[in-house]
């Protein structure tokens, strides 16, 4: 989500977000590289709720579509709430997107199983490239420790 989108109408980002580990049944994981960060900032799909009333699964599906072009409701896809939460300090370079005094975000973890060869269409304002890789390799490549940990949980949820 861009800064402009994050502060529509003077509204700040909501410090409730999703992390969606997109994977195939054989544990290949999709990672995407952020456009607004260091070259090696690889991650899964992430994003904040658009409103307090937005359901977390709806947030996950929306963010997946916005960032990768994948429809979480398409045949062969299965979006699943893993029931895991991470609470972390918001990185200083992105803190301006949140209301003054907001320093923590609560991230809800989802998995999205997709068919092999699912096409990926990145939003170029958000991500510059993508890669499918084995789950352990993907965990090792993630910038965020909470993202890496979520990927390491993947075999328990398949």
Secondary structure, 3 states (H helix, E strand, C coil): CCHHHHCHHHCCECCEEEEEEEECCCCEEEEEEECCCCCCCEECEEEECCCCCCCHHHHHHHHHHHHHCCCCCCCCCEEEEEEEEEEEECCHHHHHHECCCCCEEEEEEEEEECCCCCCCCCCCCCEEEEEEEEHHHHHHHECCHHHHHHHHHHHHHC
